[in-house]
Amino acid sequence: MMECYSEVWFLKDSIYCSDKHFKYTSDFFDNFFIPNIVLDSGGKISKDITPNDAFNKMYPERNCVNIFTDGSKIISGSRVGFAAWSSNPEYCLAHRISDSASIFTAECSALLLVIKKIITKGQGIYSIFYDSESVLKALSFFTSNSILINKIRQKLALAYQLNIVIKFVWIPSHVGIQSNEKADSLAKSAAMSENLLDRPIPVTDFTIVFKRKCNEENKTICINLSDTKGTFYFENFYSGKIKPWFAGIGLPRKIIVSINRLRSNHSSLKTSLFRKDIVNETLCACGQSDDSLDHIFWECELFAEPRKILCDNLRSAGKVSPYNVISLLKCDNRNIIYFIGKFLYDIECKI
């Protein structure tokens, strides 16, 4: 426990902290303020032959201030930044934030600072253009558990009380809207700058870091154990992937267990049980041969009909006999795995 604590204690100043849940730090009106959000015009703009011209016709900068915001996460350097651009330089900004911040946090941070700038300017009409649907949709509902969304909602409620009109508009990214491209370029430059904006980020952003570290440590432990445990599995099936092979495949749990037994080379077949001195003989119930994996799949007369269906399915998938169960289980074709699962189901999961 102390080792874990020593790894994370220094993050305490980098995380939003409070002695109460953030939703209880603002009044009722703030929590349920409904911002003006337009999501449908972006689709019309992207379908136009000249998206930039279509945008300018749809949202001319008359009697209002147009502001474009964006967040950027440079994967190669693990840098994060955000920016806002406007033809009015008073509303332009660009900052780099914690490298652990998510793109969602970067985009919310851009909105939050822009709205703060707007409030300091006083009454006016503002259109904030954004290419992140996730943030705008989070603002559209009251179910978001993001502290940044809550802070944005608080500032919007204050702006409303000060007779400041703010409208959010979703626009498509990278379709040639020049002002949005400027915001995007500014955000990328901010991410690569050396000037770091020292502000806390949500603890949820660090969960990705923690998960990655746990996965890496688990992978190291498994590989170190592979010389003495699970040798068959590591030689034939280990991939290091985070998701298990059966994720989303739709097979019954009983079949998944049986396939896992085959992958580990420890099944309920007599040849496997005999190796562990659990049974005294290996003869199959058909009386013709050992109760082995190849015998059950390709020879045993007790399963002739399910085998015919399996072989027909394998041929339809482009597999040519002779077949090998382990080789088939190694392939990435989910249909093949499903066919094997169906065979196990049809023989009532003898393995």
C-alpha positions, 0 to 999 in steps of 0.5 A: 500500500505504501508503495502505491501511495508513493507513486501517486502522492505527488499528483495531489496538486495536479487533481481537482480536489474538494471536500464535497462533490462538485455538484453541491458547490453550485446552486440549483439554477447553475446545475440545470442551466440549459445552454444554446447549442446548435448541432445540426448546421455542421452536417449541412456545411460539410456536405457543401462543395465549398464548406468555408463559403457555406459557413461564412454565409450561414454565420456572418460575423455581424453584431456578434463575436465569432470564436473558434476553440479546439484542443489537441493531444500530440500522440508522438510527444504526449503533449496536450494543449488548447486554443481559441481563435477569433478575428478579435485578438482579445479572445485569442488564447493558447495554452499547454496543460498537463501531459496527462490531460485527456483531449476532452479535458483540453477541449473543456478547458478551452471553453472555460477560459473563453467564457471567462474572457467573455464574462469580463467583457460584459454584455454582448452576443457571442458564437462559439464554434467547436468541432467536438460533439462529445463536449457539446453533447455533455453540455446538453444533458444533466447526467455528465459527471465531469467537473469541467462540464459543471464549471462551464455550466456555472459560468454560462449561468452567470453569463446569462444573468449578466445578459450575455448571449452565448451560442455554441455551434458544432462544426465539422473538423478539417473540411476547410473552414479557415477560422477553425483551421487556425484554432486547430493550428494554434492548439497544436502549437500550444501543445508543443510549447514549453510554457505550461499552464499550471492548473488541476485536471480531473482525476479520471484523466489519470486513470488511463495512466494507472491502467496503462501501468497496471497492464504493463506490470501484469504483462511483465509478470506473465512473461516472467512466469511463462518459462515455468507456467503456461508454457503451451499457452505462451508458445501458441496464443499469448499476444499481450492484448488487453482485451480477451479473445472472446470479447464481443464474440457472442459465445456461451460462457460454457463454450468460452471456458472449454476453448480456454481449456484447449488454449491452456492444454488442460481440458477434461479429456482423458489424455489431459486428466491422465497426465495429472494422474486424475484418471487411470486410462485414456480410452475414449467412450467410443472404444476406438482410440485415446480420448484426445483433442484430435480424436474428438474433433476429427475421428470419433464416430460419436460426433460424426454429424456435428463434425460434418457441419464443422468441416462444411463450415471450415470449407466455406471459410476457405480452410482446407483439410487436414485441420488442426484444432490449435492452428484454427484457434490461433487464427484471427477469423472470428467465424472460425472460432465461432464454428469451433464453439458451435461444434463444442456446443453440439457435442454438449461440451465434452471438453 
